[in-house]
């Protein structure tokens, strides 16, 4: 006889009760997780009371209430970018910072998470669902979405199309150019090559983000005389040739391939030019005090005695990861030190400045499935924000932090509070194999399954080294970006503009509105005040730039 529907339902219910909730099961913790869990800090006992959380909420409300809306004009704008700083990365870095201080970690807040305004930005390119750092840089620095892999040009330019990019009508100006046109100063800081996609969005017009030196243009079958390389544009074209601060890596794109740099690395230029020397000559001929530095000692000297123009190139390629630099003896400056040096140079201009600061190697660590390094770079970014916040008054300086795109790192499992964020989850897979709290949906951390079982990554010889690769589901040489929205944090004049959900290309227009720069200035009544009038020379420069679109 068939069981009745009622009998079957009761049986299934009893089975479910015996097994627990199928969607939120109570699993046994793997033995490998026990030592890490035993070391975890315990939550504050006060958290067990309702009063604690009432107090926390009321304090947050009070914090917002005392923050003025700053219906003023921002004299200074600093845009911080975490390349690849996804929301899971934010949350995990926050936990790591707390755990390094002996706390559980989840309750921690990073410096920019204290900013009173938070929003979300959509990151797609015109031609791609999931973006790269070039089309996003064009969006958040030039205010226009364009095609994957292209910089500072409209979507009328396909990638690699030199002829299309040579048309001045396709060229875009960045917020850095708007600042210069208003008589303010501009600068860029990054931990990647200074010619890399993100910083290049501030000054380059290129059909291919990869054209960093003339050798790259030639290798792509193009003529650098028609489509100048990105390093050449930085030194010899507007607006890059007016930047008073240029700090990052990437010496190789500036030096001939017949020479070696300060650390015995060869240059990559085929045209025989030394662009660093060209930069120096330009400054000397203009009678401008200047300094070229290549190590931390040189940068610290510039902090103590800021020149009018500062060029710092600290590696042949990308700068070292912060953790690697610490281990090697800190011969390279930190992002916070570079940020301070930039602010001290740019602050010499009483009209103000625009500064772009990128923590670029968060992205690289994620591409290699190395969460420890990605989180450590995020903490270095937070330290740089802290220093800027200390140096710049809130009433006259707008600070904005965001990301260009996300990554596919997951923050997963049901671990106990305070469990090592870089450790094993308090859970096992259905194959009885441990998995990490931070793992990836794709990338070079893939391990082949054997007889339907995943590899036990905790048995790796290098587990859990700083550069250890977490596991990934899909094998790829390099992990991919993600397509979800990224967070935006803001504090300072017109900070309320940055709340809500918006296209990434709105960001430079929002910053320009707050600072009375570029096309947005004409839309804000406050910008017509006499105290904001630019010097005559700046107005003349702006007119000439508009008429002839200097490059």
GUDRENPA-294613 format. One line per 4 residues: number of its first residue (from 1); their letters; for each residue x, y, z of C-alpha. Coordinates in pm, whole numbers, plus 50000, padded with zeros to 5 digits. Layout:
# residues N
NUM	A	X Y Z; ...
***
This chain:
# residues 551
1	XXXX	50000 50000 50000; 50130 50348 49908; 50194 50582 50201; 49955 50874 50229
5	XXXX	50070 51225 50147; 50042 51314 50514; 50257 51017 50617; 50520 51108 50357
9	XXXX	50526 51471 50468; 50566 51372 50833; 50847 51131 50742; 51031 51400 50545
13	XXXX	50987 51648 50826; 51128 51402 51080; 51420 51330 50847; 51486 51702 50806
17	XXXX	51478 51747 51182; 51727 51466 51223; 51962 51610 50962; 51912 51977 51046
21	XXXX	51826 52265 50810; 51934 52164 50458; 52014 52525 50367; 52196 52615 50690
25	XXXX	52332 52283 50819; 52511 52240 51147; 52828 52063 51038; 53120 51931 51233
29	XXXX	53432 52144 51217; 53738 51994 51048; 54021 51902 51279; 54250 52142 51093
33	XXXX	54032 52435 51201; 54053 52363 51575; 54392 52526 51645; 54297 52845 51459
37	XXXX	53961 52862 51634; 54126 52812 51971; 54347 53113 51906; 54058 53335 51795
41	XXXX	53975 53636 52010; 53639 53623 52183; 53371 53889 52130; 53318 54159 52388
45	XXXX	53088 54022 52658; 52880 54342 52633; 52767 54234 52285; 52536 53981 52449
49	XXXX	52309 54262 52569; 52052 54461 52376; 52186 54779 52534; 52520 54736 52356
53	XXXX	52360 54736 52012; 52121 55019 52101; 52421 55223 52211; 52615 55135 51895
57	XXXX	52324 55245 51675; 52267 55571 51861; 52639 55653 51843; 52630 55601 51467
61	XXXX	52330 55834 51438; 52506 56098 51646; 52817 56064 51431; 52610 56139 51122
65	XXXX	52429 56428 51285; 52748 56612 51377; 52884 56579 51022; 52800 56904 50839
69	XXXX	52681 56881 50480; 52955 57126 50378; 52761 57345 50141; 53096 57484 50038
73	XXXX	53331 57442 49744; 53604 57180 49771; 53940 57345 49716; 54113 57006 49716
77	XXXX	53989 56672 49582; 54164 56342 49654; 54031 56034 49480; 54147 55704 49626
81	XXXX	54110 55392 49416; 54143 55035 49535; 54199 54844 49212; 53981 54536 49245
85	XXXX	53852 54640 49588; 53536 54431 49592; 53291 54443 49881; 53406 54098 50009
89	XXXX	53762 54235 50004; 53652 54532 50214; 53484 54306 50468; 53771 54057 50489
93	XXXX	54037 54329 50521; 53838 54484 50801; 53840 54150 50984; 54212 54104 50925
97	XXXX	54291 54445 51072; 54091 54367 51384; 54247 54024 51422; 54598 54168 51391
101	XXXX	54507 54388 51688; 54389 54087 51892; 54016 54139 51840; 53762 53909 51668
105	XXXX	53776 54146 51368; 53427 54151 51222; 53337 54460 51425; 53631 54661 51288
109	XXXX	53600 54967 51060; 53865 55091 50819; 53944 55462 50789; 53721 55535 50490
113	XXXX	53437 55336 50644; 53405 55624 50890; 53316 55858 50604; 52956 55978 50643
117	XXXX	52837 55894 50291; 52837 55563 50104; 52711 55477 49756; 52737 55212 49486
121	XXXX	52873 55245 49132; 52794 55028 48828; 53112 54924 48647; 53034 54776 48302
125	XXXX	53204 54902 47981; 53014 55007 47669; 53109 54678 47501; 53167 54445 47799
129	XXXX	52948 54317 48081; 53249 54289 48312; 53512 54564 48279; 53885 54609 48286
133	XXXX	54083 54887 48451; 54109 55099 48134; 53743 55149 48052; 53668 55200 48421
137	XXXX	53949 55459 48454; 53800 55648 48161; 53464 55640 48339; 53570 55753 48687
141	XXXX	53831 56006 48568; 53691 56136 48236; 53319 56093 48302; 53247 55884 47990
145	XXXX	53204 55508 47949; 53396 55354 47660; 53531 55023 47530; 53728 54755 47712
149	XXXX	54104 54816 47700; 54088 55177 47577; 54190 55491 47765; 54066 55849 47748
153	XXXX	53879 55804 47422; 53511 55763 47343; 53344 55434 47255; 53383 55532 46889
157	XXXX	53738 55393 46920; 53771 55011 46907; 54065 54862 47093; 54393 54861 46894
161	XXXX	54252 55104 46632; 54529 55363 46614; 54366 55554 46327; 54041 55599 46516
165	XXXX	54220 55713 46832; 54425 55969 46636; 54108 56169 46574; 54104 56452 46835
169	XXXX	53725 56442 46833; 53743 56108 47020; 53973 56241 47293; 53845 56301 47645
173	XXXX	53969 56533 47919; 54001 56405 48274; 53914 56575 48600; 54289 56633 48640
177	XXXX	54282 56843 48322; 53976 57031 48453; 54169 57111 48771; 54468 57242 48575
181	XXXX	54240 57457 48360; 54111 57618 48679; 54460 57707 48795; 54486 57424 49044
185	XXXX	54755 57159 49064; 54726 56789 48979; 54910 56471 49062; 54893 56092 49043
189	XXXX	55016 55824 49284; 55005 55446 49234; 55172 55124 49345; 55158 54991 48988
193	XXXX	55351 55117 48686; 55267 55485 48646; 55174 55402 48285; 54929 55131 48393
197	XXXX	54562 55160 48305; 54427 55326 48620; 54670 55620 48652; 54688 55656 48273
201	XXXX	54318 55740 48273; 54415 56080 48417; 54631 56183 48120; 54637 55943 47823
205	XXXX	54431 55907 47505; 54501 55560 47370; 54331 55282 47174; 54519 55024 47379
209	XXXX	54611 55029 47746; 54911 54812 47658; 55090 55084 47460; 55294 55191 47764
213	XXXX	55621 55248 47574; 55707 55302 47207; 55823 54939 47185; 55470 54826 47282
217	XXXX	55316 55041 47008; 55559 54907 46746; 55510 54547 46861; 55137 54595 46797
221	XXXX	55212 54697 46438; 55139 55067 46498; 55335 55389 46451; 55423 55575 46774
225	XXXX	55455 55896 46573; 55082 55874 46502; 54976 55715 46830; 55225 55822 47099
229	XXXX	55290 55575 47378; 55150 55637 47725; 55483 55724 47890; 55556 55979 47618
233	XXXX	55211 56133 47667; 55272 56165 48041; 55596 56359 47996; 55529 56556 47678
237	XXXX	55154 56604 47631; 54881 56790 47816; 54773 56734 48089; 55047 56494 48206
241	XXXX	55327 56739 48135; 55166 56978 48386; 55132 56726 48671; 55332 56842 48970
245	XXXX	55337 56497 49129; 55401 56163 48953; 55474 55873 49191; 55469 55500 49121
249	XXXX	55658 55225 48943; 55741 55166 48577; 56086 55312 48506; 56128 55072 48214
253	XXXX	55886 55263 47989; 56089 55583 48035; 56442 55453 47969; 56612 55330 47647
257	XXXX	56666 54957 47605; 57039 55027 47579; 57060 55149 47939; 57003 55014 48289
261	XXXX	56821 55191 48570; 56924 55253 48932; 56851 54891 49021; 57025 54744 48714
265	XXXX	56702 54678 48523; 56697 54744 48145; 56480 55005 47980; 56226 54917 47711
269	XXXX	56225 55217 47480; 56338 55151 47122; 56359 55518 47025; 56668 55586 47238
273	XXXX	56496 55855 47443; 56528 55900 47819; 56195 56047 47924; 56308 56099 48284
277	XXXX	56584 56327 48157; 56336 56502 47926; 56114 56568 48229; 56407 56716 48420
281	XXXX	56510 56941 48131; 56154 57072 48095; 56139 57168 48461; 56486 57324 48462
285	XXXX	56417 57531 48151; 56095 57659 48311; 56283 57754 48626; 56076 57515 48839
289	XXXX	56229 57344 49140; 56209 56969 49086; 56325 56635 49215; 56347 56288 49066
293	XXXX	56358 56013 49331; 56376 55635 49298; 56379 55504 49656; 56219 55568 49994
297	XXXX	56504 55785 50122; 56464 56020 49828; 56089 56046 49883; 56126 56120 50254
301	XXXX	56360 56404 50158; 56087 56543 49932; 55838 56528 50221; 56072 56734 50437
305	XXXX	56151 56984 50161; 55882 56969 49890; 55988 57082 49542; 55746 57238 49295
309	XXXX	55756 56923 49079; 55816 56568 49203; 55876 56257 48991; 55926 55929 49173
313	XXXX	55967 55594 48996; 56047 55325 49251; 56063 55009 49039; 56129 54903 48682
317	XXXX	55784 54742 48682; 55516 54744 48949; 55614 54837 49302; 55655 54555 49552
321	XXXX	55365 54431 49756; 55363 54611 50090; 55431 54285 50275; 55729 54210 50049
325	XXXX	55866 54561 50096; 55845 54529 50475; 56027 54197 50461; 56296 54344 50234
329	XXXX	56368 54634 50469; 56133 54908 50347; 56355 55050 50072; 56034 55139 49889
333	XXXX	55797 55403 50026; 55455 55308 50155; 55140 55431 49988; 55076 55654 50291
337	XXXX	55421 55813 50252; 55367 55873 49881; 55027 56025 49957; 55177 56260 50215
341	XXXX	55455 56366 49979; 55199 56439 49707; 54978 56644 49937; 55272 56850 50065
345	XXXX	55384 56933 49709; 55037 57007 49577; 54934 57211 49882; 55184 57479 49780
349	XXXX	54917 57598 49534; 54671 57819 49727; 54396 57749 49474; 54402 57379 49558
353	XXXX	54453 57055 49370; 54326 56723 49237; 54513 56410 49343; 54456 56051 49228
357	XXXX	54590 55778 49462; 54571 55412 49362; 54641 55097 49559; 54685 54897 49242
361	XXXX	54818 54565 49361; 54502 54452 49538; 54401 54356 49186; 54721 54165 49111
365	XXXX	54699 53959 49428; 54341 53862 49347; 54438 53766 48992; 54686 53522 49148
369	XXXX	54433 53392 49407; 54642 53529 49694; 54395 53674 49946; 54651 53749 50216
373	XXXX	54837 53992 49991; 54512 54143 49860; 54392 54219 50213; 54730 54354 50321
377	XXXX	54731 54594 50024; 54382 54705 50126; 54509 54789 50474; 54792 54991 50319
381	XXXX	54528 55186 50128; 54337 55251 50450; 54657 55387 50607; 54699 55626 50314
385	XXXX	54342 55750 50358; 54407 55803 50727; 54710 56020 50650; 54522 56229 50395
389	XXXX	54233 56274 50636; 54478 56402 50898; 54645 56645 50659; 54342 56793 50482
393	XXXX	54062 56989 50656; 53718 56846 50598; 53554 57183 50535; 53761 57246 50220
397	XXXX	53878 56903 50103; 53672 56627 49943; 53799 56271 49985; 53641 55995 49778
401	XXXX	53732 55627 49784; 53605 55364 49545; 53709 55069 49328; 53724 55025 48953
405	XXXX	53578 54675 48953; 53532 54374 49178; 53688 54026 49185; 53552 53674 49228
409	XXXX	53681 53607 49579; 53409 53466 49804; 53386 53519 50180; 53200 53199 50271
413	XXXX	53112 52928 50521; 52963 52933 50872; 53272 52989 51086; 53260 53098 51446
417	XXXX	53304 53466 51526; 53670 53566 51517; 53784 53261 51319; 54108 53335 51132
421	XXXX	53993 53525 50822; 54286 53377 50628; 54231 53030 50766; 54013 52724 50722
425	XXXX	53636 52745 50753; 53464 52584 51053; 53295 52362 50798; 53367 52069 50571
429	XXXX	53255 52006 50218; 53022 51716 50148; 53339 51532 50044; 53469 51573 50402
433	XXXX	53752 51799 50280; 53823 52139 50442; 53786 52465 50250; 53906 52818 50309
437	XXXX	53692 53104 50435; 53826 53305 50139; 53822 53121 49808; 53777 53199 49439
441	XXXX	53537 53091 49166; 53821 53079 48913; 54195 53130 48875; 54538 52966 48910
445	XXXX	54453 52821 49253; 54251 52539 49099; 54348 52189 49219; 54228 51885 49021
449	XXXX	53978 51659 49194; 54079 51299 49255; 53804 51034 49265; 53547 51306 49311
453	XXXX	53727 51462 49607; 53886 51803 49621; 54246 51840 49723; 54305 51922 50089
457	XXXX	54477 52257 50044; 54587 52265 50407; 54838 51992 50322; 55024 52221 50077
461	XXXX	55390 52268 50164; 55346 52645 50143; 55023 52666 50346; 54954 52927 50480
465	XXXX	55237 53149 50348; 55166 53513 50260; 55184 53438 49887; 54992 53108 49912
469	XXXX	54717 53061 49652; 54369 52982 49782; 54161 52725 49599; 53954 52806 49290
473	XXXX	53670 52622 49116; 53755 52691 48748; 54116 52661 48625; 54241 52984 48467
477	XXXX	54590 53127 48429; 54463 53448 48587; 54152 53499 48800; 53890 53726 48645
481	XXXX	53722 54045 48751; 53365 54042 48881; 53072 54237 48744; 52894 54352 49059
485	XXXX	52873 54709 49185; 53155 54863 49388; 53130 55079 49699; 53194 55453 49708
489	XXXX	53283 55641 50029; 53295 56021 50057; 53352 56300 50307; 53379 56676 50258
493	XXXX	53199 56946 50061; 52894 56819 49869; 52947 56471 50015; 52574 56397 49999
497	XXXX	52601 56372 49620; 52773 56035 49654; 52489 55841 49812; 52271 55597 49617
501	XXXX	52338 55388 49306; 52482 55547 48995; 52686 55488 48683; 53060 55490 48747
505	XXXX	53098 55765 48485; 52912 56005 48713; 53197 56009 48966; 53423 56276 48811
509	XXXX	53121 56495 48746; 53016 56463 49111; 53367 56552 49227; 53383 56839 48977
513	XXXX	53048 56971 49101; 53181 56972 49456; 53499 57153 49348; 53360 57384 49076
517	XXXX	53567 57224 48801; 53509 57149 48434; 53167 57132 48270; 52993 57072 48605
521	XXXX	53096 57413 48737; 52847 57597 48516; 52563 57400 48673; 52626 57506 49034
525	XXXX	52527 57855 49143; 52784 57851 49424; 53060 57830 49162; 52994 58186 49040
529	XXXX	53116 58344 49365; 53388 58605 49334; 53615 58412 49570; 53626 58125 49320
533	XXXX	53729 58332 49021; 54039 58182 48859; 54345 58395 48789; 54346 58552 48445
537	XXXX	54625 58323 48329; 54425 58016 48429; 54119 58143 48245; 54326 58208 47933
541	XXXX	54473 57860 47957; 54129 57705 47989; 54012 57891 47679; 54313 57780 47476
545	XXXX	54272 57421 47592; 53909 57422 47487; 53986 57571 47146; 54286 57366 47052
549	XXX	54251 57062 47282; 54618 57052 47374; 54783 56709 47388
***
